[in-house]
Every structure is written in C-alpha cells, then in structure tokens.
C-alpha cells in the first residue's frame, strides 16, 4: 500500500511540475517578443495572466525605444539590438496595450483576468 501511495505522490508532483500554472495562467512562462523594422514579428503578441499571477515578458528589438505597459505605467528603454525584460505582479485586471512608446506601435496585448 505504501508503494502505491508513493507512486501517486510522484505522479502528482510530476503533473504540477509539468503544468505549474494549469488553466489559471499563473505559470512562470516568459513571453518573448521580437521587434524587427519597428514592428512585432508575427503581429501583436497576446499575453494572458490571471490576477495574482506574474506578468513576464521580454522584448528584443532592432530599434531603440521605450517599451511602455499602459495601465500599469511600467516602462523601460531598449537599445537597438538589445533585450529587456519585465516581471511584475498582475494586480490590476483588464486589457492593456504594450507598445513602442515613441512610435505608438503596439507590440503586445496584456489581458489580466479576474
């Protein structure tokens, strides 16, 4: 009986490790956005996170600009050919634009679900 319980416990831990966020989108996955010719490669990247989770994304850009997360009012400068990262708690639910600020070019759409 103890061996069966140990096997079940191992299976549960393996499932949690393989799918840490489940359907709540609280995983630690980092969304990577690539900007080429001042446009997001593949179009505007959707990022969905449950409120209380963490918003994690990085931007690699061939142009220098300020990356601005509207609503949260976070911003960082990225240099041409550089990469910057964001990691912050999802405390405000709603939909928010992430853009190359000086170009008014949307690169991602952040959705924080209640």
C-alpha positions in Angstrom: 0.0 0.0 0.0 2.9 2.4 0.8 4.4 1.9 -2.6 1.1 2.8 -4.3 0.8 6.0 -2.2 4.4 6.9 -3.1 3.7 6.3 -6.8 0.6 8.5 -6.7 2.5 11.3 -4.9 5.3 11.2 -7.5 2.7 11.4 -10.3 1.0 14.4 -8.7 4.3 16.2 -8.3 5.3 15.4 -11.9 1.9 16.8 -13.1 2.4 20.0 -11.1 5.9 20.5 -12.4 4.8 19.8 -16.0 1.8 22.2 -15.7 2.6 24.6 -12.9 0.0 27.2 -13.8 -2.7 25.0 -15.0 -5.6 26.8 -16.5 -5.2 29.8 -14.3 -2.2 31.1 -16.3 -0.1 31.7 -13.2 2.9 29.9 -14.7 6.3 31.4 -14.8 6.4 31.2 -18.6 8.1 34.2 -20.2 6.6 35.5 -23.5 9.3 36.7 -25.9 8.5 39.5 -28.3 10.8 40.2 -31.2 10.6 43.6 -32.9 12.0 43.9 -36.4 11.8 47.1 -38.5 9.9 48.6 -35.6 7.1 46.0 -35.8 6.3 42.9 -33.7 7.3 39.8 -35.6 4.2 37.7 -36.1 1.9 40.5 -35.1 0.7 41.8 -31.7 1.6 39.1 -29.1 -1.2 38.2 -26.7 -0.2 37.8 -23.0 -2.9 36.4 -20.7 -2.3 36.2 -16.9 -4.7 35.5 -14.0 -4.9 38.4 -11.5 -2.5 37.5 -8.7 -0.1 35.8 -11.1 3.0 37.3 -12.6 3.4 39.1 -15.9 6.7 38.0 -17.5 7.8 39.0 -21.0 11.0 40.1 -22.8 11.5 42.3 -25.8 14.3 42.0 -28.3 14.3 45.0 -30.7 16.3 46.1 -33.7 15.3 49.7 -32.9 15.8 51.8 -29.7 12.6 52.9 -28.0 10.8 52.9 -24.7 8.7 49.9 -24.0 5.6 51.0 -22.2 3.0 48.8 -20.4 -0.1 51.0 -20.3 -2.4 50.8 -17.2 0.5 49.6 -15.0 2.6 52.5 -16.3 5.8 50.5 -16.4 8.4 51.5 -18.9 11.9 50.6 -19.9 14.3 51.7 -22.6 15.5 49.1 -25.1 18.6 49.8 -27.2 18.9 48.8 -30.8 19.8 45.1 -30.9 19.1 44.9 -27.2 16.7 42.9 -25.0 14.8 44.0 -21.9 12.6 42.0 -19.5 9.6 42.8 -17.4 8.4 40.7 -14.4 5.7 42.2 -12.2 2.6 41.1 -10.3 -0.7 41.1 -12.1 -2.6 43.3 -9.6 -5.0 45.1 -12.0 -7.4 43.2 -14.1 -8.3 44.4 -17.6 -6.8 44.7 -21.0 -3.6 46.8 -21.6 -1.5 47.9 -24.5 2.2 47.3 -24.6 3.9 49.4 -27.1 7.0 51.1 -28.6 6.1 54.4 -26.9 7.7 57.0 -29.2 6.4 55.2 -32.3 2.9 54.4 -30.9 3.4 50.9 -32.2 1.6 48.2 -30.2 3.7 45.1 -29.8 1.6 43.1 -27.3 -1.8 42.9 -25.7 -1.8 42.1 -22.0 -5.0 40.6 -20.6 -5.3 40.2 -16.8 -8.3 38.0 -15.9 -10.1 38.4 -12.5 
